Amino acid sequence: MPFTCSDICKIILAIILPPLGVLFERGCSADLIINIALTILGYIPGIIHALWRIRDEIGWLSTSDK
């Protein structure tokens, strides 16, 4: 599945400010609260969680077909 421009923007936002990447991908949910907490506790865990959530939604590096 090719990346769209919005997917690339979400990935960049997830690296710069992780909660924004999660907010734009998943909306205001428990994932956003978890990401905010992880970002406060450490910037790197927030980035990892944000990229993981975005990867799940867009099928990036997925080995199974949905």
C-alpha positions, 0 to 999 in steps of 0.5 A: 500500500503506497503512502499518501501525503497525509500519512507522511505528514502524520509520521513527521508529526509523530517524530516532532510532537508524538501526541499530534501524530496519534491525535490525527490518526486515532482521534481523542481516545485512550491512545492519545492519553497513553501517548501524552503520558509516555511523552511526558515520561520520556520523549523516545517512548512517545515517538515509538508509541506514536509510530506504532499506532500510525503503523497499525492504521496505515498498514506500514511494515505489515506482514499480514493482509487486512 
